Amino acid sequence: QIVMDFKHPNGSSVPVMVPRRSLLVMGGESRYLWTHGITPRKFDVIQVSEGQKVEAVSGNTEALTLSKRGTRTSFTFRKIRHSPCKCAFPSVCDSQQEKKGGSPPLVGDLGAASLEKEYVHKVYEDIAGHFSSTRHTPWPRVVDFLRSLPMGSLVADVGCGNGKYLGVNKDLYMIGCDRSKNLVDICGEKEYEACVCDALSVPFRPGSFDACISIAVIHHFATEERRLAAIQELTGLLRKGGQVLIYVWAMEQEYNKKKSKYLKESSNEPLPLSSGADVNQDFSSKLPVHTNRTAFDSQDLLVPWHLKPKCQSKKSEASTGEEQLVPSSVYHRYYHVFREGELEALCRKLQDVTVQHTYHDQGNWCIILEKL
C-alpha cells in the first residue's frame, strides 16, 4: 500500500492510504478542486487496519505504523473532454479561466478550420491506406535526430501518420498522435503507441517530453496564427532543455543548384483538369491546383492525390470484351509551402524557445528548437 496526498486550495491536506490492487475513482470536488499526488519518500505512515481498503489516515498515533515502500506500478486513466467544460469549480478550471481571460480567437479561425477539415482531415481519412503504402522509408536526418537523443527519452511524434518514425530507435519511449483515425489504426496494427487528436490540442501532459517531432504537418494549417499555435503546442510539451524537430514543405524545391527528390521523380499522374478548385463558402477565392512534380507557383495551394483503385476493373461497354481500369479518384490536399526564413521567423515569435539549427533537406525547411 501507499499514501496519496490530497491538497485543498485553502491549504488543508488529507493523506489517503491506497492498498495494493485497488482502484481509486475520483469525482466531484476530489477530482476537480483538490490536487493529488504521491510524495517521493522511503516510508509511509499508514493506518493499522485489519482489512485492505482505501481510507484517510487518521491523526490517532496509536492507530498508525510505518510501512516501507517497495516497487510501485500505478496507472492513471483520464477521459478526454471534447466539449466546453461547465464544471462547478471555475476558479480552478483551465478552460473556464481562459474564457474569462478573453484570449482572442485566432484570425480567420472558423474559415481556416473548415478548409482544413475538408481538404486535410477528410482527405487523409479517405486515402490513409494508399498514403501509408507510399510512406515506408524514414528520412535520414530525422532518423539522425532521433538516434542522437539519450536512451530512455520520452518523445512525442505529433502528426505521426502511419508511424514510420515510432520504431526507428528502440532506446526511446515514443508516443504518436494524428488527426486521422485510419492512420492511427495502422500504427496500432504495427503495435505502436498512438492516439487520435488535433495538433492544436494535444492531450499529453505539458512539460513532460524530452523531445518532439513534427514532420510534414505544420504546412497543413491554413493561417499563420494557426501554424504558430501548432508550434506553440509542440514546445509546450517539452521539459526545460527539450528539443523539437519540425519539417515543412519548402517553396524552394531547387536549392543551392540541387533539385529535390520531389522534382527529380517523374510522374505519370494526369494533369489537373482546371487551374483552380472551389473551396468551401468560408473562402470566397479559389486556391490553385498544383501540378505534381513541378515547381511551386503559389504558397497556398491544393496538391492532387490520385487514389489508386485496388485491382478495380470493369468490362468495356463496347463489344470488344476488353477490360478497362476504373479511373483513380483525385483528392486535393491543402498546403502552405514555406519560403526561406519563414519557419524560423515564425518560431522566433515564441519567447520560451531558442533556435538551435535550421536547414534545407530534400525540399523541406527544417528547424530544431530548444526549450528554455
N, C-alpha and C positions, 0 to 999 in steps of 0.2 A: 504494500500500500504506500501511498504518497500523499503529501499535503499540498492542496492547491489554495492559493491565497486570493480572496476576493476583496476588492477595494472600492469604496463608495466615493463619489466626488467630494463629500464633506470631510473626508479624511479617515473615516472609520474603516476597519478591516475585519474580515471573518476568515479564519483558516478552516478549510473543509477537507476531511480525510476521504480519500478516494481509494477503495480497496482494489486488489488485483481483479482482472476480468470484469470490471464494472463498466457500465455505460452511464455517463452523466449528460442529461439533456437539460439545456438551459433555455428559459423562455422569459418573456416579460422583462421585469426590472433587472433580474440577474443577468440576462443576456445583453440588454441594451444600455443599462445605466451603470452597472458595476463593471469594472475591469477585472480580469483574472489572469493568473499566470502561476508557474511553478518556480519558486525561488531556488537558484543553484545552491546546494549545501550537501553535506555528507550525512547528516542525521535529521530526522523529523520528530517533532513532539506530537505524538498521536494519542488518541483515546483508547483506554483499556476497554475492550468490548469483547463479549463472547461471540457475537456474530459479525460477519463481514458486511458492512453497509456504509453507504455514503452518509456522513453526518458532520456537523460542525464540531470543531474541537472546543471543549468547554474550558472554563477557567479554573475548574476544580483540580488542583495539583495532585490530589490523591488518586484521581482517575486518569492520570497521564503517565506515559512512559516514552522512552527514546526508541526509535526504530532506525537502524542503519539502512541507508539506501543502497540498492543494487542497480543492475541494468534495467532501464525502463524503456518500453516501447509504447508509444501512445499515438492515436490517430485523431485528427480533428476534421469533422465534416461540416461544411458550411453550404447553405443553399444560396445560389447567385440570384440576386434580385434583378428583374428585367423591367420593372415599373417604378415610378416615383415612390419613395418611402413616406409613409404617413404615420409613423410610429408615435407613441405618446411621450417621447423623450427628445424633443427638438434641440435641447441645449447640448446634447452630445451626439446628435445625428449629423453626419457629414453632409448628406445630400440636402437636408433642410437648412443647414447653415449656409451652404453655397447659394441657395435660393435667396436667403435673407441678405447675403453679401452682395447680391446683384452683379455677379460676374457677367460681362457682356456676352451675348451669343456670338458664335463665330460668323464672320461676314459671309453671306450667301450660303449659310449652313443648310437650310432646308432644300434649296435647289441643288446644291452640291451633293447632299446625301441621296437625293432622288436619282441624280445622274450616276453616282457610284453604285446604287442598288441595281439599276437597270443594265449598266454597261461594265460592271465589275463583278458584283456579288452573284447575280443571276447567271452570268456567263460562265464563271468558274465552276458554279454548281453543275451546270449542264455539260461542260467539257472536261470535268475532273478526270475521268478515266483516260481519255485520249491525251490530255495535258500531262498526266503523270507518266504515261508511257514514253514521253519525249524528254522527261526531266529525270535522268538517271545518273548523270556524271557531275559530281560536285566540282565547283570552280576551285582551282588550286590555291588561290590566295585566300579564299575563305577557309579552306582546309588548314592552311598555314596558321591563320589566326586562331582557329580552334585548338590546334595542336600546340600552340605556344602558351596556352593557359595552364596554370598549375593543376596538378592532379586533385580530383575531388571538387573542382569548381562547379558551382551551380550556374547553369547557363539557360537563358530563355531564347528560343527562336520564334520571334513574333512574325507571323506570316509564313509558317513553316512549309506550306504546300503539302507535297507528298512525303515530307520528312527526310529528304535526301541528305540533310546535314545532321540529323539527330543521332546518327550512328557512326560518324567519322572518327570520333575519339572516345573510346570505351572508358577512358580515365575520367571523363566528365559526367556529371549528372545533368542531362539535358531535358528540358520540357518545351514542347512546341504548342503553338496555338495558331488557328487560322479561321478566317470568316466562313470558309466553305466546309460544310459538314461532310460532303463526299470526299474531300481531300483528307480531312481528319480521320475519316473511316479507313482510308488507305494507310494512314500512319498506324492505326490500330491493328490492321492486318499484318503490319511489319513488327508489331509488338513494341511500338514506341509510345512514350507518354505524350499525349496531345489532347487539347480541348478546343471547343468551338467558342470563339469570341471575336469582338471587333477590336482592331488595333488601336482605336481611340479609347477603349475601356477594357484594359487587360485585367483579369481577375486574379492577379498574383500579388503577393504582399510587397508593398513598396520598400525599397532599400534592402532587399534580401538577396539580390543576384550578384554574382561575381562578374558576369558578362552577359551581353545580349547581342543577337544578330538580327538584322532586318534586311533581307536580301530580295531586291526587286519587289518592294511593297509600297514605299512612300510615294512612288510616282503614280500610283492609282488614286491618290486623293486629289480632288478637283479644285481646291483653293489653297493659297499659300497658308492661310490660317489653319486649315485642317492638316496640312503637311507638317507645320510647326507643332501642332498639338500632338500628332502621332510621334514625332521625335521626342517631345517632352514626356510622353507616356513611356517611351523606352528608357530614357535617362532616369525617370522616377523609380524604375525597378532596381536600379543599381545601388549597391553599397558605396561608401566612400572609397575611391581608388578603383572602382569597377570600370570596365570598358564596354563600349558598344561599337559594332561594325555595321555600317549602313551602305548598301549598294542601291543606286538608282540609275535608270536608263539615261544615257547621255545624248544630247543633241549632236555632239561631235562624234559621229561614228568613224570618222577618219581623224586620227590624232597623231602628231609627230610623224606625218607621212606614212602612217600604217593604218590599213583598213581593219576594222573589227571583223570578227568571225561572222557577225550578222550580215555584213556587206559581202564578204567573200563567198558565203554559201549560196549556191544557185537555188532557185526556187521554181517549181513547176506549178505554183499556185496561180489561178487566174487573176487578172486584174480586177479591181472593184468596178462595179457597173456604173458608179457615179462618183463625182468628186467630193460629195458631202453626204452626210446622213442626218436626218432629223432626230434631235434628241427630245426628251420629254418637255412638257409645256412650261416647266420652270426655266428652261433655257430657250430664249427666242432665236438665238443664232444657230447656225449649222457648224458642226465640227467636221473638219476634213477627214476623209478616209485615206489612210496611208497605204501606199503600195509596198508590199513586203519586200524586204531585201534591198531597199533603196534608201538614200539619204533622207533625213527628215526636213520637211519644208515648214513645219509649224511645231510649236512646243506643245500645244494642246490638240490632241487628235484621237481618232479611233483606228485601232490596228486590227485587221481581219484575222480571224482564226477559222480555218477550214476544217470542220469536224469530219474526220474520215469515217464513212459507214463501215460497220462490222460485216464484211463479206455480203453486203446487200446487193442484190441484183434483181432485175425484173425482165420479163420477156418483152422484146420489142413488139410494139403494136403492129409493126409491118409483118408481112408474111414470110420474112426471111428466116424466122426462128432463131435469130441470133440474140444473145444476151447483152444487155446494156447495163453498165454500172449506174446505180442511183446517184445523182449529183450530191456532193457533200454539202452539208449545211454550213452557212457562213455566219459567224458571230463577230461582233465588234466589241473590242475591249478599249476602255478609256485609258489614256496615258497622258501624263505631263512629263515631257522629256526635259532634263535639266541642262542648262548652259554651264560652261566652265565657270566655277566660282560661286554658282547659285546655291549649291548644297552647303558649302562652307559658310556663306553669308547667312543662310537660314539658321544654321546651328549656332553661330556666334550670337544670336539673339537670346540664347539661354544663358542664365547667369551662373548656373551651378556645374558647368562642364568646361573643359578645355579641349581644344583641337590638338590631337597628337600627330595625325598624319592624314594627308589627302592624296589621292592618286587616281589615275585613269586605268581601267582594267577591262579590256575587250568590250569597248562600247558602253561602259558604265562609269559614272563618277562615284568614288568611294571615299569614305571618311571614317576615321577611328576617333572616338571621343572618350575622355576620361572624366569620371565624376569627381568633383571637388569635395 
